[in-house]
Amino acid sequence: MNAAAQLRAIAARAWRAVVWYAREVSGEARYEHYVERFAREHPGEEPLSERAYLRAREEHERLHPHTSCCC
C-alpha cells in the first residue's frame, strides 16, 4: 500500500469515527441500539417501528422530565 492509499485509509477511518461519535451524542443511533437489545432479549418478536419507538420515547420524556430513559 503506497503512502497516498494509507492516507486515504486513515482519513476514511477518522471520518467513520467522527460520524459514529456524532450519531451517539445526538441520539440518532438510539433506535438501532433499541432494535439490537430487543432482538437479544425478545428473540422471535417484532420490535416497535422507528416511528412508534420515537413516540414512546417522547411520551416517556414528557411524563418523566427529569429522568434519563434507557429505552
Order of alpha helices (4+ residues) and beta strands (2+ residues): alpha-alpha-alpha
